[in-house]
C-alpha cells in the first residue's frame, strides 16, 4: 500500500480519536431516546460504522 493510502487511514484514525474522546462523546449523553435507543449509543455506533465503511472503501478503491 502506498504512503498516500496510509495517510488516509491515519486521517480516519484521527477522526475516530477525536470523535470517541470522552468530552465529545458526553455531548450526546442525554436522557432522550431516538428510535428507542439512547442518543449516545447511536452516536458511537454511527461513528464506528462510518470508520468501517470508510476503511472498506479505501481498501477496495486503492488496493494495488
PDB file of N, CA, C, O and CB in Angstrom:
ATOM      1  N   UNK A   1       0.847  -1.164   0.000  1.00  0.00           N
ATOM      2  CA  UNK A   1       0.000   0.000   0.000  1.00  0.00           C
ATOM      3  C   UNK A   1       0.897   1.232   0.000  1.00  0.00           C
ATOM      4  O   UNK A   1       1.905   1.294   0.704  1.00  0.00           O
ATOM      5  CB  UNK A   1      -0.966  -0.005   1.217  1.00  0.00           C
ATOM      6  N   UNK A   2       0.505   2.201  -0.802  1.00  0.00           N
ATOM      7  CA  UNK A   2       1.321   3.392  -0.929  1.00  0.00           C
ATOM      8  C   UNK A   2       1.135   4.323   0.265  1.00  0.00           C
ATOM      9  O   UNK A   2       0.181   4.211   1.034  1.00  0.00           O
ATOM     10  CB  UNK A   2       0.989   4.119  -2.218  1.00  0.00           C
ATOM     11  N   UNK A   3       2.068   5.226   0.385  1.00  0.00           N
ATOM     12  CA  UNK A   3       2.072   6.132   1.531  1.00  0.00           C
ATOM     13  C   UNK A   3       0.839   7.029   1.564  1.00  0.00           C
ATOM     14  O   UNK A   3       0.338   7.344   2.643  1.00  0.00           O
ATOM     15  CB  UNK A   3       3.324   6.986   1.512  1.00  0.00           C
ATOM     16  N   UNK A   4       0.348   7.439   0.416  1.00  0.00           N
ATOM     17  CA  UNK A   4      -0.827   8.314   0.406  1.00  0.00           C
ATOM     18  C   UNK A   4      -2.069   7.596   0.900  1.00  0.00           C
ATOM     19  O   UNK A   4      -2.964   8.224   1.466  1.00  0.00           O
ATOM     20  CB  UNK A   4      -1.071   8.853  -0.990  1.00  0.00           C
ATOM     21  N   UNK A   5      -2.136   6.272   0.690  1.00  0.00           N
ATOM     22  CA  UNK A   5      -3.267   5.495   1.187  1.00  0.00           C
ATOM     23  C   UNK A   5      -3.149   5.292   2.694  1.00  0.00           C
ATOM     24  O   UNK A   5      -4.151   5.292   3.408  1.00  0.00           O
ATOM     25  CB  UNK A   5      -3.350   4.136   0.467  1.00  0.00           C
ATOM     26  N   UNK A   6      -1.934   5.122   3.165  1.00  0.00           N
ATOM     27  CA  UNK A   6      -1.732   5.015   4.607  1.00  0.00           C
ATOM     28  C   UNK A   6      -2.100   6.319   5.294  1.00  0.00           C
ATOM     29  O   UNK A   6      -2.597   6.314   6.421  1.00  0.00           O
ATOM     30  CB  UNK A   6      -0.279   4.640   4.923  1.00  0.00           C
ATOM     31  N   UNK A   7      -1.861   7.426   4.625  1.00  0.00           N
ATOM     32  CA  UNK A   7      -2.225   8.720   5.196  1.00  0.00           C
ATOM     33  C   UNK A   7      -3.735   8.857   5.336  1.00  0.00           C
ATOM     34  O   UNK A   7      -4.212   9.498   6.273  1.00  0.00           O
ATOM     35  CB  UNK A   7      -1.675   9.855   4.334  1.00  0.00           C
ATOM     36  N   UNK A   8      -4.483   8.270   4.430  1.00  0.00           N
ATOM     37  CA  UNK A   8      -5.939   8.302   4.534  1.00  0.00           C
ATOM     38  C   UNK A   8      -6.406   7.516   5.752  1.00  0.00           C
ATOM     39  O   UNK A   8      -7.354   7.924   6.423  1.00  0.00           O
ATOM     40  CB  UNK A   8      -6.582   7.740   3.260  1.00  0.00           C
ATOM     41  N   UNK A   9      -5.756   6.399   6.042  1.00  0.00           N
ATOM     42  CA  UNK A   9      -6.096   5.632   7.246  1.00  0.00           C
ATOM     43  C   UNK A   9      -5.738   6.403   8.516  1.00  0.00           C
ATOM     44  O   UNK A   9      -6.434   6.304   9.526  1.00  0.00           O
ATOM     45  CB  UNK A   9      -5.373   4.277   7.237  1.00  0.00           C
ATOM     46  N   UNK A  10      -4.671   7.156   8.458  1.00  0.00           N
ATOM     47  CA  UNK A  10      -4.288   7.969   9.615  1.00  0.00           C
ATOM     48  C   UNK A  10      -5.335   9.056   9.857  1.00  0.00           C
ATOM     49  O   UNK A  10      -5.659   9.355  11.006  1.00  0.00           O
ATOM     50  CB  UNK A  10      -2.886   8.603   9.401  1.00  0.00           C
ATOM     51  N   UNK A  11      -5.859   9.643   8.798  1.00  0.00           N
ATOM     52  CA  UNK A  11      -6.910  10.652   8.941  1.00  0.00           C
ATOM     53  C   UNK A  11      -8.163  10.041   9.543  1.00  0.00           C
ATOM     54  O   UNK A  11      -8.779  10.641  10.423  1.00  0.00           O
ATOM     55  CB  UNK A  11      -7.236  11.291   7.586  1.00  0.00           C
ATOM     56  N   UNK A  12      -8.551   8.855   9.084  1.00  0.00           N
ATOM     57  CA  UNK A  12      -9.719   8.165   9.655  1.00  0.00           C
ATOM     58  C   UNK A  12      -9.481   7.857  11.125  1.00  0.00           C
ATOM     59  O   UNK A  12     -10.391   7.997  11.942  1.00  0.00           O
ATOM     60  CB  UNK A  12     -10.022   6.860   8.878  1.00  0.00           C
ATOM     61  N   UNK A  13      -8.275   7.440  11.469  1.00  0.00           N
ATOM     62  CA  UNK A  13      -7.947   7.151  12.867  1.00  0.00           C
ATOM     63  C   UNK A  13      -8.015   8.394  13.734  1.00  0.00           C
ATOM     64  O   UNK A  13      -8.486   8.334  14.869  1.00  0.00           O
ATOM     65  CB  UNK A  13      -6.565   6.537  12.966  1.00  0.00           C
ATOM     66  N   UNK A  14      -7.552   9.514  13.211  1.00  0.00           N
ATOM     67  CA  UNK A  14      -7.616  10.758  13.969  1.00  0.00           C
ATOM     68  C   UNK A  14      -9.054  11.219  14.178  1.00  0.00           C
ATOM     69  O   UNK A  14      -9.390  11.727  15.248  1.00  0.00           O
ATOM     70  CB  UNK A  14      -6.823  11.843  13.261  1.00  0.00           C
ATOM     71  N   UNK A  15      -9.901  11.049  13.176  1.00  0.00           N
ATOM     72  CA  UNK A  15     -11.320  11.385  13.324  1.00  0.00           C
ATOM     73  C   UNK A  15     -11.946  10.525  14.408  1.00  0.00           C
ATOM     74  O   UNK A  15     -12.727  11.018  15.222  1.00  0.00           O
ATOM     75  CB  UNK A  15     -12.075  11.198  11.987  1.00  0.00           C
ATOM     76  N   UNK A  16     -11.606   9.236  14.424  1.00  0.00           N
ATOM     77  CA  UNK A  16     -12.127   8.350  15.472  1.00  0.00           C
ATOM     78  C   UNK A  16     -11.601   8.754  16.844  1.00  0.00           C
ATOM     79  O   UNK A  16     -12.342   8.732  17.827  1.00  0.00           O
ATOM     80  CB  UNK A  16     -11.751   6.891  15.176  1.00  0.00           C
ATOM     81  N   UNK A  17     -10.343   9.116  16.911  1.00  0.00           N
ATOM     82  CA  UNK A  17      -9.756   9.522  18.180  1.00  0.00           C
ATOM     83  C   UNK A  17     -10.473  10.742  18.753  1.00  0.00           C
ATOM     84  O   UNK A  17     -10.780  10.790  19.943  1.00  0.00           O
ATOM     85  CB  UNK A  17      -8.269   9.819  18.004  1.00  0.00           C
ATOM     86  N   UNK A  18     -10.728  11.705  17.913  1.00  0.00           N
ATOM     87  CA  UNK A  18     -11.428  12.911  18.361  1.00  0.00           C
ATOM     88  C   UNK A  18     -12.895  12.606  18.648  1.00  0.00           C
ATOM     89  O   UNK A  18     -13.441  13.068  19.650  1.00  0.00           O
ATOM     90  CB  UNK A  18     -11.314  14.027  17.305  1.00  0.00           C
ATOM     91  N   UNK A  19     -13.532  11.831  17.775  1.00  0.00           N
ATOM     92  CA  UNK A  19     -14.955  11.543  17.931  1.00  0.00           C
ATOM     93  C   UNK A  19     -15.285  10.688  19.135  1.00  0.00           C
ATOM     94  O   UNK A  19     -16.346  10.850  19.738  1.00  0.00           O
ATOM     95  CB  UNK A  19     -15.461  10.873  16.716  1.00  0.00           C
ATOM     96  N   UNK A  20     -14.394   9.782  19.494  1.00  0.00           N
ATOM     97  CA  UNK A  20     -14.646   8.905  20.638  1.00  0.00           C
ATOM     98  C   UNK A  20     -14.006   9.426  21.922  1.00  0.00           C
ATOM     99  O   UNK A  20     -14.048   8.755  22.953  1.00  0.00           O
ATOM    100  CB  UNK A  20     -14.131   7.510  20.342  1.00  0.00           C
ATOM    101  N   UNK A  21     -13.420  10.605  21.865  1.00  0.00           N
ATOM    102  CA  UNK A  21     -12.865  11.227  23.056  1.00  0.00           C
ATOM    103  C   UNK A  21     -14.013  11.498  24.039  1.00  0.00           C
ATOM    104  O   UNK A  21     -15.102  11.900  23.628  1.00  0.00           O
ATOM    105  CB  UNK A  21     -12.098  12.549  22.698  1.00  0.00           C
ATOM    106  N   UNK A  22     -13.772  11.282  25.306  1.00  0.00           N
ATOM    107  CA  UNK A  22     -14.836  11.343  26.303  1.00  0.00           C
ATOM    108  C   UNK A  22     -15.579  12.678  26.343  1.00  0.00           C
ATOM    109  O   UNK A  22     -16.808  12.662  26.397  1.00  0.00           O
ATOM    110  CB  UNK A  22     -14.264  11.064  27.648  1.00  0.00           C
ATOM    111  N   UNK A  23     -14.910  13.825  26.320  1.00  0.00           N
ATOM    112  CA  UNK A  23     -15.692  15.074  26.342  1.00  0.00           C
ATOM    113  C   UNK A  23     -16.619  15.239  25.136  1.00  0.00           C
ATOM    114  O   UNK A  23     -17.724  15.764  25.269  1.00  0.00           O
ATOM    115  CB  UNK A  23     -14.756  16.256  26.407  1.00  0.00           C
ATOM    116  N   UNK A  24     -16.171  14.793  23.965  1.00  0.00           N
ATOM    117  CA  UNK A  24     -17.022  14.886  22.778  1.00  0.00           C
ATOM    118  C   UNK A  24     -18.171  13.886  22.880  1.00  0.00           C
ATOM    119  O   UNK A  24     -19.312  14.226  22.568  1.00  0.00           O
ATOM    120  CB  UNK A  24     -16.198  14.636  21.491  1.00  0.00           C
ATOM    121  N   UNK A  25     -17.887  12.670  23.306  1.00  0.00           N
ATOM    122  CA  UNK A  25     -18.930  11.653  23.414  1.00  0.00           C
ATOM    123  C   UNK A  25     -19.971  12.033  24.460  1.00  0.00           C
ATOM    124  O   UNK A  25     -21.149  11.716  24.298  1.00  0.00           O
ATOM    125  CB  UNK A  25     -18.316  10.299  23.758  1.00  0.00           C
ATOM    126  N   UNK A  26     -19.558  12.703  25.526  1.00  0.00           N
ATOM    127  CA  UNK A  26     -20.505  13.085  26.570  1.00  0.00           C
ATOM    128  C   UNK A  26     -21.450  14.205  26.121  1.00  0.00           C
ATOM    129  O   UNK A  26     -22.450  14.465  26.790  1.00  0.00           O
ATOM    130  CB  UNK A  26     -19.751  13.519  27.812  1.00  0.00           C
ATOM    131  N   UNK A  27     -21.155  14.855  25.025  1.00  0.00           N
ATOM    132  CA  UNK A  27     -22.097  15.826  24.473  1.00  0.00           C
ATOM    133  C   UNK A  27     -23.403  15.150  24.050  1.00  0.00           C
ATOM    134  O   UNK A  27     -24.455  15.789  24.027  1.00  0.00           O
ATOM    135  CB  UNK A  27     -21.470  16.554  23.278  1.00  0.00           C
ATOM    136  N   UNK A  28     -23.337  13.882  23.723  1.00  0.00           N
ATOM    137  CA  UNK A  28     -24.509  13.143  23.257  1.00  0.00           C
ATOM    138  C   UNK A  28     -25.144  12.314  24.365  1.00  0.00           C
ATOM    139  O   UNK A  28     -26.086  11.565  24.106  1.00  0.00           O
ATOM    140  CB  UNK A  28     -24.129  12.244  22.102  1.00  0.00           C
ATOM    141  N   UNK A  29     -24.650  12.433  25.586  1.00  0.00           N
ATOM    142  CA  UNK A  29     -25.195  11.678  26.715  1.00  0.00           C
ATOM    143  C   UNK A  29     -26.371  12.453  27.306  1.00  0.00           C
ATOM    144  O   UNK A  29     -26.195  13.370  28.109  1.00  0.00           O
ATOM    145  CB  UNK A  29     -24.098  11.417  27.799  1.00  0.00           C
ATOM    146  N   UNK A  30     -27.549  12.069  26.898  1.00  0.00           N
ATOM    147  CA  UNK A  30     -28.754  12.733  27.397  1.00  0.00           C
ATOM    148  C   UNK A  30     -29.809  11.667  27.685  1.00  0.00           C
ATOM    149  O   UNK A  30     -29.641  10.497  27.342  1.00  0.00           O
ATOM    150  CB  UNK A  30     -29.289  13.790  26.368  1.00  0.00           C
ATOM    151  N   UNK A  31     -30.879  12.087  28.310  1.00  0.00           N
ATOM    152  CA  UNK A  31     -31.953  11.163  28.655  1.00  0.00           C
ATOM    153  C   UNK A  31     -32.892  10.915  27.476  1.00  0.00           C
ATOM    154  O   UNK A  31     -33.829  10.123  27.583  1.00  0.00           O
ATOM    155  CB  UNK A  31     -32.739  11.700  29.839  1.00  0.00           C
ATOM    156  N   UNK A  32     -32.647  11.579  26.371  1.00  0.00           N
ATOM    157  CA  UNK A  32     -33.517  11.424  25.207  1.00  0.00           C
ATOM    158  C   UNK A  32     -33.224  10.110  24.486  1.00  0.00           C
ATOM    159  O   UNK A  32     -32.106   9.594  24.512  1.00  0.00           O
ATOM    160  CB  UNK A  32     -33.344  12.610  24.244  1.00  0.00           C
ATOM    161  N   UNK A  33     -34.261   9.593  23.848  1.00  0.00           N
ATOM    162  CA  UNK A  33     -34.129   8.379  23.054  1.00  0.00           C
ATOM    163  C   UNK A  33     -34.442   8.693  21.606  1.00  0.00           C
ATOM    164  O   UNK A  33     -35.278   9.545  21.304  1.00  0.00           O
ATOM    165  CB  UNK A  33     -35.056   7.263  23.584  1.00  0.00           C
ATOM    166  N   UNK A  34     -33.767   8.001  20.726  1.00  0.00           N
ATOM    167  CA  UNK A  34     -34.021   8.114  19.302  1.00  0.00           C
ATOM    168  C   UNK A  34     -34.275   6.703  18.796  1.00  0.00           C
ATOM    169  O   UNK A  34     -33.381   5.857  18.821  1.00  0.00           O
ATOM    170  CB  UNK A  34     -32.825   8.806  18.541  1.00  0.00           C
ATOM    171  N   UNK A  35     -35.481   6.456  18.343  1.00  0.00           N
ATOM    172  CA  UNK A  35     -35.913   5.116  17.908  1.00  0.00           C
ATOM    173  C   UNK A  35     -35.790   4.092  19.037  1.00  0.00           C
ATOM    174  O   UNK A  35     -35.557   2.911  18.779  1.00  0.00           O
ATOM    175  CB  UNK A  35     -35.084   4.655  16.696  1.00  0.00           C
ATOM    176  N   UNK A  36     -35.941   4.528  20.261  1.00  0.00           N
ATOM    177  CA  UNK A  36     -35.895   3.636  21.414  1.00  0.00           C
ATOM    178  C   UNK A  36     -34.509   3.363  21.957  1.00  0.00           C
ATOM    179  O   UNK A  36     -34.355   2.588  22.901  1.00  0.00           O
ATOM    180  CB  UNK A  36     -36.519   2.361  21.061  1.00  0.00           C
ATOM    181  N   UNK A  37     -33.497   3.987  21.374  1.00  0.00           N
ATOM    182  CA  UNK A  37     -32.122   3.798  21.829  1.00  0.00           C
ATOM    183  C   UNK A  37     -31.589   5.118  22.373  1.00  0.00           C
ATOM    184  O   UNK A  37     -31.957   6.180  21.871  1.00  0.00           O
ATOM    185  CB  UNK A  37     -31.219   3.272  20.677  1.00  0.00           C
ATOM    186  N   UNK A  38     -30.730   5.072  23.390  1.00  0.00           N
ATOM    187  CA  UNK A  38     -30.110   6.315  23.868  1.00  0.00           C
ATOM    188  C   UNK A  38     -29.262   6.951  22.765  1.00  0.00           C
ATOM    189  O   UNK A  38     -28.656   6.256  21.950  1.00  0.00           O
ATOM    190  CB  UNK A  38     -29.240   6.043  25.120  1.00  0.00           C
ATOM    191  N   UNK A  39     -29.233   8.260  22.757  1.00  0.00           N
ATOM    192  CA  UNK A  39     -28.543   9.007  21.700  1.00  0.00           C
ATOM    193  C   UNK A  39     -27.054   8.686  21.671  1.00  0.00           C
ATOM    194  O   UNK A  39     -26.462   8.634  20.593  1.00  0.00           O
ATOM    195  CB  UNK A  39     -28.745  10.510  21.893  1.00  0.00           C
ATOM    196  N   UNK A  40     -26.441   8.472  22.818  1.00  0.00           N
ATOM    197  CA  UNK A  40     -25.002   8.190  22.847  1.00  0.00           C
ATOM    198  C   UNK A  40     -24.676   6.857  22.155  1.00  0.00           C
ATOM    199  O   UNK A  40     -23.630   6.729  21.518  1.00  0.00           O
ATOM    200  CB  UNK A  40     -24.497   8.165  24.303  1.00  0.00           C
ATOM    201  N   UNK A  41     -25.567   5.873  22.278  1.00  0.00           N
ATOM    202  CA  UNK A  41     -25.346   4.602  21.581  1.00  0.00           C
ATOM    203  C   UNK A  41     -25.401   4.800  20.075  1.00  0.00           C
ATOM    204  O   UNK A  41     -24.575   4.257  19.341  1.00  0.00           O
ATOM    205  CB  UNK A  41     -26.386   3.557  22.014  1.00  0.00           C
ATOM    206  N   UNK A  42     -26.360   5.568  19.622  1.00  0.00           N
ATOM    207  CA  UNK A  42     -26.478   5.822  18.182  1.00  0.00           C
ATOM    208  C   UNK A  42     -25.255   6.584  17.680  1.00  0.00           C
ATOM    209  O   UNK A  42     -24.754   6.299  16.592  1.00  0.00           O
ATOM    210  CB  UNK A  42     -27.771   6.616  17.868  1.00  0.00           C
ATOM    211  N   UNK A  43     -24.771   7.543  18.455  1.00  0.00           N
ATOM    212  CA  UNK A  43     -23.580   8.300  18.073  1.00  0.00           C
ATOM    213  C   UNK A  43     -22.356   7.392  17.955  1.00  0.00           C
ATOM    214  O   UNK A  43     -21.638   7.435  16.957  1.00  0.00           O
ATOM    215  CB  UNK A  43     -23.311   9.411  19.091  1.00  0.00           C
ATOM    216  N   UNK A  44     -22.130   6.583  18.966  1.00  0.00           N
ATOM    217  CA  UNK A  44     -20.937   5.726  18.977  1.00  0.00           C
ATOM    218  C   UNK A  44     -20.988   4.694  17.854  1.00  0.00           C
ATOM    219  O   UNK A  44     -19.992   4.487  17.161  1.00  0.00           O
ATOM    220  CB  UNK A  44     -20.798   5.018  20.333  1.00  0.00           C
ATOM    221  N   UNK A  45     -22.133   4.047  17.668  1.00  0.00           N
ATOM    222  CA  UNK A  45     -22.216   3.029  16.625  1.00  0.00           C
ATOM    223  C   UNK A  45     -22.245   3.639  15.225  1.00  0.00           C
ATOM    224  O   UNK A  45     -21.796   3.002  14.271  1.00  0.00           O
ATOM    225  CB  UNK A  45     -23.448   2.170  16.835  1.00  0.00           C
ATOM    226  N   UNK A  46     -22.758   4.846  15.084  1.00  0.00           N
ATOM    227  CA  UNK A  46     -22.705   5.525  13.785  1.00  0.00           C
ATOM    228  C   UNK A  46     -21.266   5.886  13.427  1.00  0.00           C
ATOM    229  O   UNK A  46     -20.847   5.722  12.281  1.00  0.00           O
ATOM    230  CB  UNK A  46     -23.585   6.793  13.800  1.00  0.00           C
ATOM    231  N   UNK A  47     -20.520   6.371  14.397  1.00  0.00           N
ATOM    232  CA  UNK A  47     -19.115   6.691  14.167  1.00  0.00           C
ATOM    233  C   UNK A  47     -18.311   5.433  13.837  1.00  0.00           C
ATOM    234  O   UNK A  47     -17.432   5.451  12.976  1.00  0.00           O
ATOM    235  CB  UNK A  47     -18.521   7.390  15.396  1.00  0.00           C
ATOM    236  N   UNK A  48     -18.622   4.364  14.522  1.00  0.00           N
ATOM    237  CA  UNK A  48     -17.960   3.084  14.263  1.00  0.00           C
ATOM    238  C   UNK A  48     -18.279   2.594  12.850  1.00  0.00           C
ATOM    239  O   UNK A  48     -17.383   2.159  12.128  1.00  0.00           O
ATOM    240  CB  UNK A  48     -18.391   2.028  15.307  1.00  0.00           C
ATOM    241  N   UNK A  49     -19.548   2.663  12.455  1.00  0.00           N
ATOM    242  CA  UNK A  49     -19.951   2.246  11.115  1.00  0.00           C
ATOM    243  C   UNK A  49     -19.289   3.120  10.053  1.00  0.00           C
ATOM    244  O   UNK A  49     -18.857   2.618   9.015  1.00  0.00           O
ATOM    245  CB  UNK A  49     -21.478   2.304  10.972  1.00  0.00           C
ATOM    246  N   UNK A  50     -19.210   4.422  10.309  1.00  0.00           N
ATOM    247  CA  UNK A  50     -18.529   5.330   9.384  1.00  0.00           C
ATOM    248  C   UNK A  50     -17.076   4.908   9.170  1.00  0.00           C
ATOM    249  O   UNK A  50     -16.583   4.901   8.042  1.00  0.00           O
ATOM    250  CB  UNK A  50     -18.587   6.772   9.910  1.00  0.00           C
ATOM    251  N   UNK A  51     -16.397   4.556  10.263  1.00  0.00           N
ATOM    252  CA  UNK A  51     -14.984   4.179  10.137  1.00  0.00           C
ATOM    253  C   UNK A  51     -14.818   2.866   9.373  1.00  0.00           C
ATOM    254  O   UNK A  51     -13.880   2.715   8.590  1.00  0.00           O
ATOM    255  CB  UNK A  51     -14.344   4.059  11.524  1.00  0.00           C
ATOM    256  N   UNK A  52     -15.716   1.930   9.599  1.00  0.00           N
ATOM    257  CA  UNK A  52     -15.645   0.643   8.885  1.00  0.00           C
ATOM    258  C   UNK A  52     -15.882   0.848   7.396  1.00  0.00           C
ATOM    259  O   UNK A  52     -15.133   0.327   6.570  1.00  0.00           O
ATOM    260  CB  UNK A  52     -16.678  -0.360   9.454  1.00  0.00           C
ATOM    261  N   UNK A  53     -16.917   1.600   7.051  1.00  0.00           N
ATOM    262  CA  UNK A  53     -17.228   1.825   5.638  1.00  0.00           C
ATOM    263  C   UNK A  53     -16.141   2.633   4.936  1.00  0.00           C
ATOM    264  O   UNK A  53     -15.798   2.347   3.789  1.00  0.00           O
ATOM    265  CB  UNK A  53     -18.566   2.539   5.504  1.00  0.00           C
ATOM    266  N   UNK A  54     -15.608   3.624   5.606  1.00  0.00           N
ATOM    267  CA  UNK A  54     -14.535   4.421   5.014  1.00  0.00           C
ATOM    268  C   UNK A  54     -13.287   3.580   4.788  1.00  0.00           C
ATOM    269  O   UNK A  54     -12.652   3.682   3.738  1.00  0.00           O
ATOM    270  CB  UNK A  54     -14.205   5.618   5.905  1.00  0.00           C
ATOM    271  N   UNK A  55     -12.934   2.758   5.754  1.00  0.00           N
ATOM    272  CA  UNK A  55     -11.772   1.878   5.600  1.00  0.00           C
ATOM    273  C   UNK A  55     -11.986   0.879   4.471  1.00  0.00           C
ATOM    274  O   UNK A  55     -11.068   0.593   3.702  1.00  0.00           O
ATOM    275  CB  UNK A  55     -11.484   1.134   6.909  1.00  0.00           C
ATOM    276  N   UNK A  56     -13.200   0.352   4.377  1.00  0.00           N
ATOM    277  CA  UNK A  56     -13.517  -0.593   3.307  1.00  0.00           C
ATOM    278  C   UNK A  56     -13.376   0.075   1.940  1.00  0.00           C
ATOM    279  O   UNK A  56     -12.805  -0.508   1.018  1.00  0.00           O
ATOM    280  CB  UNK A  56     -14.943  -1.150   3.483  1.00  0.00           C
ATOM    281  N   UNK A  57     -13.893   1.292   1.810  1.00  0.00           N
ATOM    282  CA  UNK A  57     -13.801   1.994   0.529  1.00  0.00           C
ATOM    283  C   UNK A  57     -12.358   2.320   0.167  1.00  0.00           C
ATOM    284  O   UNK A  57     -11.983   2.233  -1.002  1.00  0.00           O
ATOM    285  CB  UNK A  57     -14.625   3.275   0.570  1.00  0.00           C
ATOM    286  N   UNK A  58     -11.554   2.689   1.135  1.00  0.00           N
ATOM    287  CA  UNK A  58     -10.141   2.981   0.865  1.00  0.00           C
ATOM    288  C   UNK A  58      -9.431   1.723   0.387  1.00  0.00           C
ATOM    289  O   UNK A  58      -8.674   1.767  -0.583  1.00  0.00           O
ATOM    290  CB  UNK A  58      -9.442   3.545   2.126  1.00  0.00           C
ATOM    291  N   UNK A  59      -9.668   0.610   1.057  1.00  0.00           N
ATOM    292  CA  UNK A  59      -9.003  -0.639   0.668  1.00  0.00           C
ATOM    293  C   UNK A  59      -9.495  -1.124  -0.688  1.00  0.00           C
ATOM    294  O   UNK A  59      -8.696  -1.556  -1.519  1.00  0.00           O
ATOM    295  CB  UNK A  59      -9.236  -1.723   1.726  1.00  0.00           C
ATOM    296  N   UNK A  60     -10.796  -1.058  -0.917  1.00  0.00           N
ATOM    297  CA  UNK A  60     -11.349  -1.551  -2.168  1.00  0.00           C
ATOM    298  C   UNK A  60     -10.916  -0.685  -3.354  1.00  0.00           C
ATOM    299  O   UNK A  60     -10.595  -1.209  -4.421  1.00  0.00           O
ATOM    300  CB  UNK A  60     -12.870  -1.602  -2.083  1.00  0.00           C
ATOM    301  N   UNK A  61     -10.907   0.611  -3.172  1.00  0.00           N
ATOM    302  CA  UNK A  61     -10.581   1.507  -4.271  1.00  0.00           C
ATOM    303  C   UNK A  61      -9.086   1.548  -4.569  1.00  0.00           C
ATOM    304  O   UNK A  61      -8.687   1.628  -5.731  1.00  0.00           O
ATOM    305  CB  UNK A  61     -11.074   2.893  -3.961  1.00  0.00           C
ATOM    306  N   UNK A  62      -8.268   1.495  -3.538  1.00  0.00           N
ATOM    307  CA  UNK A  62      -6.845   1.726  -3.729  1.00  0.00           C
ATOM    308  C   UNK A  62      -5.988   0.478  -3.515  1.00  0.00           C
ATOM    309  O   UNK A  62      -4.773   0.592  -3.354  1.00  0.00           O
ATOM    310  CB  UNK A  62      -6.391   2.805  -2.803  1.00  0.00           C
ATOM    311  N   UNK A  63      -6.587  -0.692  -3.510  1.00  0.00           N
ATOM    312  CA  UNK A  63      -5.820  -1.917  -3.325  1.00  0.00           C
ATOM    313  C   UNK A  63      -4.982  -2.166  -4.575  1.00  0.00           C
ATOM    314  O   UNK A  63      -5.514  -2.279  -5.679  1.00  0.00           O
ATOM    315  CB  UNK A  63      -6.757  -3.126  -3.030  1.00  0.00           C
ATOM    316  N   UNK A  64      -3.691  -2.249  -4.391  1.00  0.00           N
ATOM    317  CA  UNK A  64      -2.788  -2.441  -5.527  1.00  0.00           C
ATOM    318  C   UNK A  64      -1.966  -3.687  -5.349  1.00  0.00           C
ATOM    319  O   UNK A  64      -1.147  -4.013  -6.207  1.00  0.00           O
ATOM    320  CB  UNK A  64      -1.876  -1.240  -5.706  1.00  0.00           C
TER     321      UNK A  64
END
